[in-house]
Amino acid sequence: MSARPGAPRIDVQCATSARNVPPAPRIRQWARAAIGNGARVTIRIVGRAEGRLLNRSYRNRDYATNVLTFVFRDRPPYEGDIALCAPVITREARAQRKTVAAHYAHMVVHGLLHLQGYDHENDADARRMERREATLLARFGYPDPYRPPFPRGT
């Protein structure tokens, strides 16, 4: 992949035949919005079996999860891998009444913020991360992922 000097290098791998996976250029666009210059990131779209294996191997949790972030360099220029589990993302998007593309965008941004040290281990950190996610997603016309698409109380 050719890139401008200083531009982030975002490689996208699709290791699943799942439907509804956004095209690689769109995934790169979301990733560039969330990561600084010079970063090197691989984003891998996986199926349920690989997602479960990664989560079990690296987090000791025996289920597939939506996004996993593997940090190789935790300061600029950031380096790491992001694994997105296609069937989990699709299922969650439907359950949350949002488009699959909006949820993929959210998971890409979420994973890349983790790469940069954001977390949600306490309420203050979670609010900070959620505000950043909402700001980035708004650039692409996606709603705040932490606000339901329907009025509260319904």
JOQUIVEN-V295127 format. One record per backbone hydrogen bond with DSSP energy under -1.0 kcal/mol. NH is the residue of the N-H (numbers start at 1). CO is the residue of the C=O. E is the energy in kcal/mol with one decimal. If there is no record, write none. Layout:
# JOQUIVEN-V295127
NH/CO/E, NH/CO/E
This chain:
# JOQUIVEN-V295127
7/4/-2.1, 9/39/-3.7, 11/41/-2.9, 13/43/-2.9, 15/45/-3.0, 27/23/-1.9, 28/24/-2.7, 29/25/-1.8, 30/26/-2.2, 31/27/-2.4, 32/28/-2.9, 33/29/-1.6, 35/31/-1.2, 38/6/-2.2, 39/36/-1.2, 40/78/-2.5, 41/9/-3.1, 42/80/-1.7, 43/11/-3.4, 44/82/-3.2, 45/13/-3.2, 46/84/-3.2, 51/47/-2.4, 52/48/-2.6, 53/49/-2.4, 54/50/-2.6, 55/51/-2.2, 56/52/-2.6, 57/53/-2.8, 58/54/-2.4, 59/55/-1.9, 61/55/-1.5, 63/61/-1.5, 68/83/-2.2, 70/81/-3.3, 72/79/-2.9, 73/79/-2.2, 79/73/-1.5, 80/40/-1.9, 81/70/-2.3, 82/42/-2.9, 83/68/-2.7, 84/44/-2.8, 85/66/-2.2, 86/46/-2.4, 89/85/-2.5, 90/86/-2.5, 91/87/-2.2, 92/88/-2.7, 93/89/-2.4, 94/90/-2.0, 95/91/-2.2, 96/92/-2.4, 97/94/-1.1, 98/93/-2.5, 103/99/-1.9, 104/100/-2.7, 105/101/-2.7, 106/102/-2.1, 107/103/-2.6, 108/104/-2.7, 109/105/-2.5, 110/106/-3.2, 111/107/-2.5, 112/108/-2.3, 113/109/-2.3, 114/110/-2.0, 115/111/-1.8, 116/112/-1.0, 117/114/-2.0, 118/113/-2.4, 126/122/-2.6, 127/123/-2.5, 128/124/-2.1, 129/125/-2.5, 130/126/-3.0, 131/127/-2.4, 132/128/-1.9, 133/129/-2.6, 134/130/-2.6, 135/131/-2.2, 136/132/-2.4, 137/133/-2.8, 138/134/-1.9, 140/137/-1.4, 141/138/-1.7, 142/137/-2.1, 147/144/-1.6, 154/151/-1.3
